[in-house]
Amino acid sequence: MKSNVILDFIAEAGKLKQVKRSGWWMVGIPNEESVAEHSFRAAVIGYVLAKMENADVSKVLAMTLFNDLHEARINDLHKVAHRYLDVRTAEKKAFEEQISGLDKTMRQELQSIRKEHDTQKTVESIISRDADILECLIQAKEYVDAGYNNAKKFFKEGPKHLKTKSAKKLWQNTKVWNSNSWWEKLGVFER
């Protein structure tokens, strides 16, 4: 495999730093997070949940990191767009084309983790999905704490989709948590 194919793949993944999460602008959040920012923290949450649930951490990390790769080609499509488009088919087609130039081993591994994530039959795939949802809910809470109350709309349906005990527990704590508490505890304003 030529190194330019790998560099192209890496460059395309880097485009996720520019793709904005569309659900946030639907509720009026300015300067909404990018897909790359979401994916990074979903991976962090995936790591934590995998540890809490005694699951395969590396598999969960791979699933969370590659879950939204297709959005570099088709963008992040909010739920209104889902109403009119066959989004799942477009996601699969984009992903398959994205990985088509990779060597057989990488391509097969990425296809396998993508299929496992999509079928939601293993504990790792369920954790990965929970991490994705929980990241969105935590981000919504941070937006609410910053004064964007429309982000509360995500609190209605999102939690219903959490499946692991660990994710449900973290969500319960998130509802009453002050997202600024971590830095306020440092006493930076007490000097």
C-alpha positions in Angstrom: 0.0 0.0 0.0 1.3 3.4 -0.9 1.9 5.8 1.9 -0.1 8.5 0.1 -3.2 6.3 0.5 -2.7 6.3 4.3 -2.0 10.0 4.3 -5.2 10.6 2.3 -7.1 8.5 4.9 -5.6 10.5 7.8 -6.2 13.8 6.0 -9.9 12.9 5.4 -10.3 11.9 9.1 -8.8 15.4 9.9 -11.7 17.0 8.1 -13.9 16.0 11.0 -12.3 18.9 12.9 -14.2 21.2 10.5 -17.5 19.3 10.4 -19.9 20.8 13.0 -22.4 18.8 15.0 -25.6 19.8 13.3 -28.0 19.0 16.2 -26.5 21.9 18.2 -27.1 24.5 15.6 -30.7 23.3 15.2 -31.3 24.4 18.9 -29.4 27.7 18.4 -25.9 26.9 19.9 -23.3 29.2 18.4 -19.8 27.8 17.8 -21.0 24.2 18.2 -18.6 21.4 18.7 -17.0 19.5 15.8 -17.4 15.9 15.0 -13.8 15.4 15.9 -14.3 17.0 19.3 -17.3 14.7 19.9 -15.5 11.6 18.8 -12.5 12.3 21.0 -14.6 12.7 24.2 -16.8 9.7 23.2 -13.6 7.7 23.1 -12.7 8.9 26.6 -16.1 8.0 27.8 -15.9 4.7 26.0 -12.7 3.9 27.8 -14.3 4.7 31.2 -17.4 2.7 30.5 -15.4 -0.2 29.2 -13.4 -0.3 32.5 -16.6 0.1 34.5 -18.3 -2.8 32.6 -15.1 -5.0 32.4 -15.2 -5.0 28.6 -12.5 -5.0 25.9 -11.2 -1.4 26.1 -9.3 -1.4 22.8 -12.4 -2.6 20.9 -14.6 0.1 22.4 -12.0 2.7 21.6 -11.8 1.7 18.0 -15.6 1.7 17.7 -15.9 5.1 19.2 -13.1 6.6 17.2 -14.3 5.4 13.8 -18.1 5.6 14.4 -18.5 9.0 12.7 -15.7 8.8 10.1 -18.3 8.8 7.3 -19.3 12.3 8.3 -16.1 13.7 6.7 -17.9 12.9 3.4 -21.7 13.2 4.1 -21.6 15.7 7.0 -23.3 15.3 10.4 -27.0 14.9 9.6 -29.4 16.0 12.3 -32.7 14.2 13.0 -34.7 16.4 10.6 -32.5 15.2 7.7 -32.9 11.6 8.9 -36.6 12.0 8.3 -36.0 12.6 4.5 -32.9 10.7 3.7 -31.7 7.1 3.9 -28.9 8.1 6.2 -27.8 4.5 7.2 -27.2 3.5 3.6 -25.3 6.7 2.9 -23.1 6.2 6.0 -22.2 2.7 5.0 -21.4 3.6 1.4 -19.2 6.5 2.5 -17.4 4.4 5.1 -16.8 1.6 2.6 -15.3 4.0 0.0 -13.2 5.7 2.7 -11.5 2.5 3.7 -11.4 0.9 0.2 -7.8 2.0 -0.4 -6.4 0.6 2.8 -4.6 -2.7 2.9 -6.7 -5.8 3.4 -5.9 -6.3 7.1 -6.8 -2.7 8.0 -9.9 -2.7 5.8 -11.2 -6.0 7.2 -10.6 -4.9 10.8 -12.4 -1.6 10.3 -15.3 -3.4 8.5 -15.5 -5.8 11.4 -15.6 -3.2 14.1 -18.1 -1.1 12.1 -20.4 -4.1 11.6 -20.1 -5.1 15.3 -21.0 -1.5 16.3 -24.0 -1.4 14.0 -25.5 -4.7 15.0 -25.3 -3.9 18.7 -25.0 -7.5 19.9 -21.8 -7.4 21.9 -21.1 -5.6 25.2 -18.4 -3.5 23.5 -20.8 -2.3 20.7 -23.4 -1.4 23.4 -20.8 0.5 25.4 -19.6 2.3 22.3 -23.2 3.4 21.5 -23.7 4.4 25.2 -20.5 6.5 25.0 -21.7 8.3 21.9 -25.1 9.1 23.5 -23.6 10.0 26.9 -21.1 12.3 25.3 -24.0 14.1 23.6 -25.9 14.3 26.9 -22.9 15.7 28.8 -22.3 18.2 26.0 -25.9 19.3 26.3 -25.5 19.7 30.0 -22.4 21.9 29.5 -24.4 24.0 27.0 -27.3 24.3 29.5 -24.8 25.3 32.2 -23.5 28.0 29.9 -27.0 29.4 29.5 -28.3 27.6 26.3 -31.5 26.1 27.7 -32.6 24.8 24.4 -30.0 22.1 24.7 -32.3 20.5 27.4 -34.3 19.1 24.5 -31.6 16.4 24.2 -32.4 15.2 27.8 -35.9 14.0 26.8 -35.0 11.1 24.4 -31.3 10.5 24.7 -31.3 8.9 28.1 -33.9 6.3 27.0 -31.3 4.8 24.7 -28.6 4.2 27.3 -28.3 0.5 28.0 -25.4 -0.2 30.4 -25.7 0.3 34.2 -22.6 2.4 34.1 -23.9 4.8 31.5 -27.2 5.1 33.2 -25.5 5.9 36.5 -23.3 8.5 34.9 -26.3 10.1 33.3 -28.1 10.3 36.7 -25.1 12.1 38.1 -24.8 14.4 35.1 -28.3 15.7 35.6 -27.4 17.3 39.0 -23.7 17.9 38.2 -22.2 21.4 37.7 -20.1 21.1 34.6 -17.9 23.9 35.8 -17.1 22.2 39.2 -13.9 20.6 38.1 -12.1 23.9 37.5 -14.0 25.8 40.2 -12.5 23.4 42.7 -9.0 24.4 41.7 -9.6 27.8 43.5 -8.4 29.8 40.5 -10.5 32.8 41.5 -9.5 32.8 45.2 -6.2 34.5 44.7 
